[in-house]
Amino acid sequence: MKKLSLIPLLVLGIQAFAQQDDASRFASMITTEGLQKHLTVIAGEEMQGRETGTEGQRKAAAYIESQFKATGLGMPKGMANYQQFYPLHKDSMTGCRLMADGRELAQGSDYIIPANTNDNGTFSSSSFIFAGYGIEDAAYNDYAGLDVKGKTIILFLGEPKQDGKYLVNGTNRGSEWTFPGLSKKLLLAAQKGAAGVLVINPLMETFNQRTIDNSKKTNMYYPRNKGDKKLNFANLSHAAARALLGNNFDSLLKHSKNNIPFKKDDLFEKNITVSYNYTEQRDVINASNVLGIVEGTDKKDEYVFLTAHYDHLGMRDGKIYYGADDDGSGTAGIIHMAEAFAKAKKAGKGPRRTVVIMAVSGEEKGLLGSEYYSENPVYPMEKTSVDLNIDMVGRIDTERKTADTLNYVYVVGHDKLSSDLPVINEGVNKKYCNLVLDYKFDDPNDPNRIYFRSDHYNFARKGVPVLFFYDGMLKSDYHKPTDTIDKINWLLFEKRVRMIFHTAWEMANREEMLKRDIPLPESALQR
Ligand SMILES: [Zn+2]
């Protein structure tokens, strides 16, 4: 009996196997168990929330490295331990001094000097000039007739209105003199040859302790080429500004609070000496992207990227921000896909193009790791066919409430850069996975601006076609300590990663690189 009953089963088994092509054979090696194994470590307590530049991030990098090594991934040339290091800076004030009329002002109660927008430096002048809002525009000009060379400028934040509309742009929304505002005003003051600037915020009479403390140090930041020279400055309290500007101050303050244009007569020079000194100390912290490759065969000099960020928010007030979905899920996903590609290669079915698996850091600090990679690419961007980026794929959008709407993933970027993107992605999805590919976030009117909010953007701005896979978990536990592994929907997670694997497989093996036939609009290139 037993023997007999085995025969039809065996036949069925063989048939089923014969129907399975190589892609689905290796996709089926991506399993809930495999994803679970990686995510348990990545979103575990030991990683302390993986904040970039901390021990937790370095531990996570070491784990990813160990997995790449165990899988036998290739290491990009010139790299050690699969890691591409990049520097982050953190500045702390070590000293400051502001004198007016020979009298020393008090840091904290009279003024603050924000570390994040000032550099080591000094300036002094024998007089200062009150320059209104510090704006120069065809429609409104505070600088007309003012010679500010070598002098200290005192100005208000903000800009004037006329008949209820902003004077400079004639609309209801502030112009660039409001946002970014100060940096534009500082740049202009520098171009005019001013020595330095003292700034009054009409809405900030005094500085609270938190503002004072925060002004003395920066967050970790990525040192960009600063380019344009800006001036050093201090923010004045209203009491300090009153002492300098004199009795006029209250009427000037009223002007600025009500966005009233300043007239020629409102602006003046005073022969009061000003001297300013600011020093800071810079700490350099090394963070890293972790890169491993499955080398291609006949098209190995072309590349398909799989990316996800392995950093998260770290610890705050003693609480760990686990980041299981954000983006532990993507990190576990790319490690597991790397394993499947490596197994395929071992079985003689390796990809034609080189598949690059890159776990980036610095995402939560402003896409820093991917920015660094895109400015210092290990492989030419022109030869990078596509970046498939994953940031949160293990959960369900809280707006989806009924079971028939849960078989989905948001796909972002399908209508940009390459017309091949949706054709390939939809094709493999239909053939193998049957997920609903939801393009909601590609609506140009969507307020979330998701296209700009994860690492694929740094590939897109270099012209590399990208697709971004995402579960929409923006409410509920997003950026909270409660983004934990117990909330992962494993079957959906597995299904999505398999679909992304199929997409990568097809893109790595097809004859042509993805064509680049839909350039990003100019507006999408400015962040
Ligand atoms: Zn994220």
Residues whose N, C-alpha, C, O or C-beta is under 5 A from the ligand:
A	BS01	ZN	D326 D327 D391
